[in-house]
Amino acid sequence: MNKRIILPFSNQTKLRDMFGTSHNTVRRALKFETNTKLAKKIRIAAIENYGGKVYSEK
């Protein structure tokens, strides 16, 4: 089962700028491909600040 956070691209750009990282880092964090401290912070910000929704794919 794969999890991901759905977020419009414009908000992904805001996350990238907020954390001073690349779009690839944000994308991988939102797809739960990484589990670093930064990835966890990105996911929390996506949900709490930008209305991201967590989806599970079967």
C-alpha positions as CSV (number, residue, x, y, z in Angstrom):
1,M,0.0,0.0,0.0
2,N,1.4,3.4,-1.1
3,K,0.7,6.6,0.7
4,R,1.0,10.1,-0.7
5,I,0.0,13.6,0.1
6,I,-2.0,15.3,-2.7
7,L,-1.1,19.0,-3.0
8,P,-1.4,21.4,-5.9
9,F,1.9,22.2,-7.7
10,S,1.7,25.8,-6.6
11,N,1.7,24.8,-3.0
12,Q,4.6,22.4,-3.6
13,T,6.6,25.4,-5.0
14,K,5.8,27.3,-1.8
15,L,7.0,24.3,0.3
16,R,10.2,24.2,-1.8
17,D,10.8,27.9,-1.1
18,M,9.9,27.6,2.5
19,F,12.4,24.9,3.2
20,G,15.0,26.1,0.7
21,T,15.2,22.7,-1.1
22,S,14.6,21.3,-4.5
23,H,11.2,20.3,-6.0
24,N,12.5,16.7,-6.2
25,T,13.0,16.7,-2.4
26,V,9.4,17.9,-1.9
27,R,8.0,15.5,-4.4
28,R,9.7,12.5,-2.7
29,A,8.6,13.6,0.7
30,L,5.0,13.9,-0.4
31,K,5.2,10.4,-1.9
32,F,6.7,9.0,1.3
33,E,9.8,7.9,-0.6
34,T,12.0,9.5,2.0
35,N,11.6,9.6,5.8
36,T,14.2,12.1,6.9
37,K,13.6,14.9,9.4
38,L,13.2,17.3,6.5
39,A,10.7,15.0,4.8
40,K,8.6,14.8,7.9
41,K,8.6,18.6,8.3
42,I,7.6,19.0,4.7
43,R,4.7,16.5,5.1
44,I,3.5,18.3,8.3
45,A,3.6,21.7,6.7
46,A,1.8,20.4,3.6
47,I,-1.1,19.1,5.8
48,E,-1.3,21.8,8.4
49,N,-0.5,24.9,6.2
50,Y,-1.5,24.0,2.7
51,G,-4.5,21.7,3.1
52,G,-2.7,18.6,1.8
53,K,-4.7,15.3,2.0
54,V,-3.2,11.9,2.7
55,Y,-4.3,9.1,0.4
56,S,-3.5,5.4,0.5
57,E,-3.2,3.6,-2.8
58,K,-3.9,-0.2,-2.8
